[in-house]
Amino acid sequence: MYISELMIEGYKNCLDESKILLNKGLNVLVGENASGKSTIIDALRMILRDSEQSYITEEDFYKSFTDNIQKKNIQIDIILKELNQEEKVTFLSWCNAEFEAELHLAVESKPNPRGYFKKSFWGGKSKASAFEEDTFGFINVIYLPALRNAEEKLTNGKKSRLALLLKHQYRNETRQKELVDAFNSFNKSVIKNEDNKFDEIAKARKDINTAMEVSMGNVFGQSVNLQFAENSFSAILQSIKMVFFPNMGEMDDEKFRDVAINSLGYNNLLYIATVFAELEAVDNRLFSVLLIEEPEAHLHPQIQSKLIKYLQKMSVEKKNLQIILTTHSAVLASSVDIDTIIHVSSTKTGIAIKKLSDFELEDNIKGYLNRWMDITKSTLLFSKGVILVEGICEAMLLPSLAPVVLDEYNGIHKKKLPNTLEEAGVTVVNINGINFKYFYPLFYDPWDEERLPIRCSGITDKDPLPDIKRNNQGKITKREKYPIDGEKIKGGNEAIELADEINTTQMARLYVASLKTFEYDLAMSGNFSIMAEVLEEKWTKDGGENGVKNRCKQIKDKNNEYSDVEEKRNDATYIYKHIDCDEIGKGVFSQALLEKLEEKRTIIVPDYIKRAIIWACGGDCD
C-alpha cells in the first residue's frame, strides 16, 4: 500500500485544488524555495494525524497577497493504492468500489469560542458512510523537520524519540512487566536501605520530611520517598537516556558523554539512526510514512550521499514503507534514481508537480542521466532557467557575459530582466560535449507536453564540415573550414539537427554558433584585441619576431579595426588555434579572459550567445 495521490485545496498556498502524484517507496521533492514542498509535507501530516501537528490556525487558510481572495474551507484528500488482502480488510471503511482507500479532511474557517477549528474526517466516497477512526492506529507517521532539534528529541522525556523506539520494541506485555519489576525492585532496595548502601539518600529523605513537618506542620506536611524512576512502564521509557562515545568498543562501556556535548551534525546522525531503528521495530502490519524535510541539514556531502542511498534501499526492502522528503541539496538529487525525483513549482493558484518517472524516458536516456546527473548537473532541478553548454570555456565565461547582454536588453525593452544569471536563478550546466539529446527530454517531448517548467537554452558549435579532396592517386585530404560572415556553410555537429524541433517547444531552445565554435565566433564578433592580449600574456615562449607573442601583439594593436575580411579570418583562425593547444588550453584562457572582464574591459557577445542568455532569463528573443 502507498499514497498515490494527495489533493490540497484552500490550505496555505493552494487556492484551487492541487493534485500531487506520488511514487511507491522513495519520493524526493525538489524545487525552488516557496514552491510548495513544505505545504505537501504539512498537508500529509495533517490528514494522517501526526501527533506533533494537531492544530489548524487561521494562517493555514489560503489568503492572497495581491487581492482579497481568501478561502473559507480547507480540503485535503489522499488515495492509497495497491492494498493487499489484509489491508483491504483493515481499511475497509475507507475503501471505494475499486478497493482503493480514500481519506478526506475538511475544515471550515469557523473557530469555536476557544479559537480551535473543527476538523472533519471521513473515508471512502461518501461523507455519510461509516468511519472507523481506530483505523488511524494502523498508520505510523514519523516526521523529521528541517530545523530539527536533535538534542531535544534524543534526551529523556515525553518527546523522546528513544522512548518511541523502546515502545515499539516492548510489544510483549510480559516483557513490559519484567522491566517494571526490575525498576521497582531496585527502588525498593533504595528505600529500605537494608545494607546501608544508600545512607546518604536515606538521610536526604529524612531531612526533607523533617523540614516539611517543621515548616508546615502535621496537617499540611507530606511524607516523601526518594527513588530513581517512576514505576509505570511509560515513565520508565521516558526516563531512559542516550549517552554516546565515539568509536565505543565493548570494553569501553564505562566511558560515555551526554549527547548535548556533541556537534549538531553528530546528533542529527544519532537522531536519524534512532528513527531508522524505530522503523525496523514497528509492527509489520503498520503502514509507515516517513516525512523528512531537508535531510542534508548539518551533514557533509559524503554522509548525505550515503544517507539517501540507505533511504532508497530501505524504501525498496520495506514494502510497507513510503518515504517522502524535500531537499535543496544537489548532492542528494544526484545520488538517487531520477524516477524517484518529483519537481515542485508554484503556480498562481497552487502547486504543480512533475514526476520524472512519468516522462517515459527511453532506457538509454534514463541510463545516461542516472550516470551523469552529478552534483553540477543536478543543480538544474533547482533553477528557474538552465543554459546547457558544450565545454569549460562557455561554462566559465557565460556568467560574466550575461550582465553585458542583460544590460543591453534592459536598455532596449520596457520589460526588465534580472541583471545577472544569479539574480535570474539561471544555472549554466557543462554537458561535456554535444550530448544535448540526453538532457532536452527533461524539458520537452515530441508532442510538446510540458515537462520540467524550466526555461532551457542550449549553446552548440556549428563545426563546419571540412573540405574533402581526392588526388589522382585516390588519397583523401581534409581541410578545416574557417568561415566568414555571409558565407553559406553546412554544420557537421549532429546536435544541430535537433534545433528545428526544439525551437518550436514551450520551454526549450537550441542556439547554434553562426560560424564555427564559441572561441572562433567570439573573436569574429570583434574581440580580437582582448583575446590576443590574453594569449600574449599567457604564452611563455618568446620566439622573437616570428613568435606567437609578437604575432598576438600585432593583432592586439589593430584595436579590432579591419578593412579586409580575409585578414579577419586569418587572425581569428590564429587565435582559435592557439587557445586550444598544449601551451595554454581553454581553461587557462577562459580564466585569464575573466580577469580582463573583471577590470571592466569591453567585450562584444556573439548574437547566438545573447539569445541563449535572454531566453533562459525569461526574455523574448525569437
N, C-alpha and C positions, 0 to 999 in steps of 0.2 A: 504494500500500500504506500502511496505517496500523494502529496499535494500537487495536483496537476495545474490547477487554476486558482488564482486569487483575484477577486474583484473588489475594487475600492471606489466609493463614491461619497463625496461630502466630507472626507477625512483629510485634514491637513492641506496638502497642495492639490487635491483631486476634486475639481468641480464636478465634472461628469465622470461616468464610470470608466475606470482604468482597469484593463484586463492584463494580469500578469501571468504568463505561462511559465511553468517551472519544470525542471528536469527531475527524473528519478536520481537518487543519490546526491551528488555534489552539484551545487549551483553557485557560481562565482559572479556576483553582481558588480559590474564596473561602470564607470561613467564619471562625469564632472561632479563637482560639489553642487549641492542643491538640485540634483537631478531627480531625486525621489527614492534613493536606495534605503535610507533610514525609515522613510514612510512605509515601505514594503515590510521591513522588519517589524516596525511597531504595530502595523495592522495585523500581522501574523500573531504577534504576542497578545494582542487584544482579543482576537477571536478564539485563540487556543487557551485563553485564560492563564497566561503566565502569572505566577503568583506575585511577581515584582512589578507588574503593570496592571493594576486593577481599576484605576480611575480614569474617567473621561473628564477633561477640563474644557472650559469654554474655548480655549485656544486650539483645541483639536478639531473644531468645526471649520470648514473651508471659509475663508474670507479673502476677497480680492484686495490687492494693494492699489489697484488703479481705478476701480469703480465701487459701487455699493452692493455688489453681488455677495451674498452670504447664504450658505446652506443651512437649512434648519434641521436637517437629518443627516445621520451618518449610516451608511450601509456597507458592511464588509461581509463577503461571502467566499467560501472555499469549496472546491470539489476535490475529493480524494478518489483516485482510481486504482485499479488492479488490486482489489481486495481479495484475499484468499478466503476459503470457506469459513474458517474460524472468525476472520474479521467481518465477513458478511453477517454472521450471527451476532457478533459483539456490537456492531454499528448498525443493526437492523433498523432502529428507529430513525436513523439519519439517512437511510438509503432511498434512492429513487427507483424507478422501474428498471433501470439498467444496472442496478446494484452498485451504483456509484454513490459514495457517501457525500451528502451536502450539509454544510453547516453555515448558518446565517446569523448575523448580528446586526441589530438595528438600534439606533439611539436617537431620541428626539431632544432638541435643544430646549427642554423644559426641566430645569433643575427642581428638585424638591426643596422644602424650606431649609434644609441643611446644606444646599448647594450641590448635591450629588445628582448626576444624570443617570437615569434608569437604562439599563442595558437589557435588551430582549433577545434571547437566543431561541432558535428553532432548527430542526433538522428536516431533511427531505424537501420536497417541492412545496408543500403546503405549510403555512404558518400555524394552521389549526390542528395539524397532525400531532400524535403523541410524541413527547420528547423526554428522553431519559438523560437527565443531567449527569447521572453516575457514569455515563459513557466517557466523560472527560477524564475519568480515572485511568483510562487505557491509553492516554496520550501523555507522553513525557516531554516537556518543553524545557530546554536549557538555553539560557541567553547569556552571552558574553558581550558586554557593552564596549564601545570604542574607548571611552575614558574609564576603564575598569580599575577599581581599587583592589588589586590582587591581595594586598596585605590584609585588608578588612575581610575578604572572603576566605582567607586561609586561617585567620585567628578563630579561637573558640567563641561560640555564641550562637544565637538563633539564626543568623545569616551565614553560618559557616558552610562552605561547600564540602568540607570534610565530613561534617555531620550528615549531610545528604547522602554522601557516598556510603558511609557506615550504615545508614538506614537501609539502603538497598542491599548491603552485604548481610545484614541481620534480618532476613525474611523469616527465618525459623524461630518460632516463639520460645522453644526450649532453649535455644542458644541465647536469646534475649534475657531469659530468666537467669541463666548461668552467669551472664555478665553482671546483672543487677546484684545477684547473690554475692559475687566476688567483691564488688564495691561495698556492699553492706557489711560483709564480714570484716573488711579492713577498717571501716568506720567504727564498728563496734569495738574493735581492738583498741582504737584510739581513745574512745570514750571510757572504756573500762580501765585501761592502762594497768593491766594486771602485772606486767613485768617491769613496770616503771620506765618504759621506753619513751613515754610521751609526757614526762613530768612537766615540762615547760608549757605544753599545750594545756594540760590539766590546770596548771597554776593560772594561765591566762584566762581560762574559762571561769575559774573561781573568782578571780579579781573582777571580771566583768559583772558577774552575778552579784557580788558584794556591793559594787558601785551602784548597780541598778537598785538594790534594796535600800541602800543608804540615801540615795538621791531622790527616789520616787516612792519608797515605802512598799509594804507588802501588797497593797491593793493594786497599784499601777505597775509595779515592777514585774518583769517576766524573766523566767529562767531560760538560759541559752546553753546549747552544746556547740562544740567546735568539731567539724569533720571536713573531709577533703572533697566530697561530692554529694550532690543530691542523690536520692535513692531511686528516682524514676529512670526508666530507660532513655527517654528523650533528653532529660537533663544530663545524663552521663555522656551521651553522644555529643551534646553541645559543649561539654567541658573538656573534651579531648582536644589536645593542642598539637599542632605540627611543629616539629623542630627540624633543623636542617644543618648538615655539614657537608661541604663539597667533597666528592670522591670518598664518601664514607664506606669503610670496609666493615666486615663482620666483627673485627676486633676493636673497632673504634666507636662502639655504641655508647660510650660514656662521654664522647666528645660531640657537642652539639651547640647550635646557636639559634636564637629566635629568628623567625623569618623577617621580622622588622629590620634586622640588620642588613638583609640582602639588598641588592640592586633592584630597580624596577623591572629590568629585563629578566632576572633570575626568578623573581616572584611571579611574573607573568607566566614563565615556563612551568613553575610549580602549580599555579592555578589551572592552566590549560591541561597539564598532566592529570590533575585531580578530576577535572571534568571528563577526560577520556576514560579514566578508571571508573567513573560513575556510569558512563555509557556501557562499559563492559559488564558492570554489575547489575544493571536493570533487568527486570523480568522480560524474557523474550517475547511475551505476549504484548508488551507495550510497544506502541508506535512512537519512536523518539524523533524529535525535531531539534536539531542543534542550530541555533541562530548566533552568528558571530559577526560583530562589526569591527572591521579593521584588525584582523588578527596579527598584522605586522607591527602593532604598537610595541615599542621598546625592544624589538628583535632585530638582530643584524641579518643581512641578506641570506647568508648560508642557512641560518636557522629558519628563516621564512620559507625558503625553498624546501627544506626537509619537512617542515610542518605541513605545508599544503600537499605535499606528496603523501604524507601519512593520512591526511584527511581524505584524499582521493581513494587511497587504498581501503580505508575504513568504510567509506560510502559504498564500495563495491562488495566488501565481505559481509557487512551487516545489512541484511535485506530489509530490516525494519527501521532503518535509519535514513533520514533525509537531512542534508546539511545545506544551509543557505547562509552565505557570507557576503559581506561587502568589503571592497578593498580599493585603495588608491595606489597600491604597490605594483609597479611594473614587474618586480621580481615574482610575485605571486601569479600574476596574469600570464607570465611567460613560462611558468612551471607546471601548468595544468593543460589537459587536453582541451582544444578550442571548443569542443562540443559542450563543455561544462560552463562556458562563458555566456553571460547574459548582459547585453549592453542596455543601460538605463539612461533615458534622457527625459527632460521636462518638456511639456507642451503648454500651450495656453490654457488648456482645460484639465491637465493632469499629468500622467506618467505614460511614456511609451517605452516598450521593451523590444529588443531584437535578440532572439535566441540564435546563436551561431549554429547550433545543431539543426535549425530549420532551414538554413541556407542550402542544404543538399549539395555541398561541395563535392566535386569529383575526388576520388581517393587520392590521386596524385597531388592535387592541390592541397587537400587537407593534410596529407603526409608532409608536404613541403612546409606548410605553415607551422605545423607542430614542431618540426625540426628547427626552423629558422626564426620562430617568434621569440627571439631573445629579449633581453631587458630593453635594448634600444628600440627594437621594432614594436614591442608590445605597448609602448607609450602612445601609439596611435589610438588605442582603445579609450584613452582618457582625454582626447583632444577635441577641439572644435573644428579643426581643419588639419589636413595632412598634405605634405609635399613629398612624393617619392622621387628619389634621385639615384643615379647610377653609381656614383663614386664619392670619394673623400673630398675632392675639390669642391663639388657642388654643396655637399653637406656642411663644409666649413664656411663657405662664403655666403650662402643664401641668407642666413640671419643678418649679415652685415649689409647685403644688397637690398634687403627688404625695406629698411627705412627710406632709402632713396626712392624706391618705387612707390611706396605708400604716400610719401610727402608729395610727389608729383601727382598722383591720383587724387589726393585730397585737395590739391590746389585747382584741379580742373572740375571735379564733380562736387555737387552740393552735398551728396551723401558722403559722410565722413567714415573712413575705415580706421581701425587702430593704427598706431604709429610704428609698431614693431610686431614681429611674429609672436613674441612672448605675450604682448598685450592681446593679440588676436586668439591666443590659445592654439597656435598652429605648431605642429611638430614636423621637423624635417627628418625623414627616415631614409638612410642609405641602404638600398637593397642589394648593393654589391654586384651590379651588372644590369642586364636587361630583363630581369625576372618579373616584369610587371604583371604578367598573366596569372601569377600566383597570388598577388595582393589585391588586384582590382575586383575579384569576385566578392570581397568583403563589402564593397560599396555599391555594386550593381549586379544584376543578372541580365541575360539576353533579352528578357521581356521588360526590363527597366522597372521591376518591382523594387521599391526602396529596401535597402539592407541597412547597413550602419548609417544613421543620419548625420554623416560627417562629410563635409566637402573634401574631396581628394583630387589633387592635381599631380601629374607625373611629368618629369622632365627627362627627355631621352635625346641622345645624339642622333644625327642623321646618318653618319658613317657611310658616305657615298661609295657606291660600287667602284672598284678600281677599273682603269682602262686595261683591257686584256689584248695583247698582240701575240701573233704566232709568226715566227720567222720561216724562212724557206726550209729549214731543217725540222720544222714542226715543234720547236721549243717555244713554250708559252712564257711570256713575261707579263708581270702585273705592275702597273704604275699607279700609285696612290693619288687621289684627286684632292686638290685644294681649291674649292670653288670661290667665286666672287659673286657679289650681289647681282641678281638678274639672270644668273646662269642656271639653266634647267638641268637638274641633276636628279638621279634616282637614288634613294636611300637604300643602304644594304642592311639596315637594322630591322630584324623581324618584328620588333615591338611596334614599329610604325604602322604595320598592318592592323593593329588594334585601334588606332586613333579614331577612324571614322565611326566605328561602333561606340566607343567610349564617349566621344564628344557629343553624342545625342542623348546621353543619360541625364538624370536629375542631379546627381551628386558627384560625378567623376569627369575628369578631363585628362587628356594626354597631350602635352605640347612638345613639338619636335624642333630641334635646332634648325635654323634657317639654312646653314651652310654645311657644317661638318660636326664639330664637337663643342662642348662648353668652352674649353680654353681657346680654341680657334675663333669661335664666334665672339667671344669676349674681346679678343684683340681686334677683329674686324669691325666691331661696333665703335671703335675709336679710342681704345685703351692701350695703344701701342707703347706710349711713353712710360706709363706707370708700370706696365708689365715688364718692359725691357729694363727699367731701373731695378726692379726686384731681381731679375736674372743677373744683372751686372754686379749687384751687391753680394749675391749668394754664390756666384761662380768663383771657385777657389783658384783655378789656374789662370794665369795671365795670358800667355800666348802671344803677346806683342801686338803689332798692328793687325795681324790676321787672326787674332784670338777672339774668343766669344765675348769677353768683357769689352773689348774695343768695339765690336760689332753692335753689342747691346747699347753702348754709349751713343753710337751714331743714330740708332733707332730712337733712343730717348730724346736726343737733341732735335729731332724733327718736330717735336711737340704735336704729333698726330696730324700734321699737315702733309697731304699727299695730292699730287696732281695726276699721278699715273696709277691706274688700277692694278697693273702688274707689279708695281713696286709695293703696293699694299699687300698683295697676295704673297710676295716673296718674304716680306717682313713678318707677316702673320704665320707663315709656314716655319720660318726660322724660330720664332718664339715658341710655337707649339712643339716643335721637335726637341727644343732644349728644356722645356718644362718636364716632359715625361722622359727622363733619362736617368741614368745611374748617378750622375753628378748632383742632381737636385731632387727630383721626384715631385709628384703632385702635392703631397702632404706638406713638405717644407715650403714649396712655392706658395701654397694657399695661406699658410701661417704668416709668411713674410708679407703677402699682399694684405692680409687682415691688419697687420701693424700699420701699413700705409693708410688704410681706410680709417683707422682709429685716430690718425693725425688729421682727419677731415679732408683728405685728398679726394679730388673729384673722380668719379667713375661713371661710365655710361653702361647701363644694363641692357643686354640684348632683349628684343621685343618678346621672344617666347618665354624668357625668364620672367619678365614683367607680368605676362598673362597668367603664368602659373602662380605667382605670389598673390596677385589680385583675386584670382578665383578662390584659392584656399582661405583667404582672409574674409571672404564674403562679398566681394565686389563683382561687378558685371563687366566682363571684358570681351564678350562674344559679339 
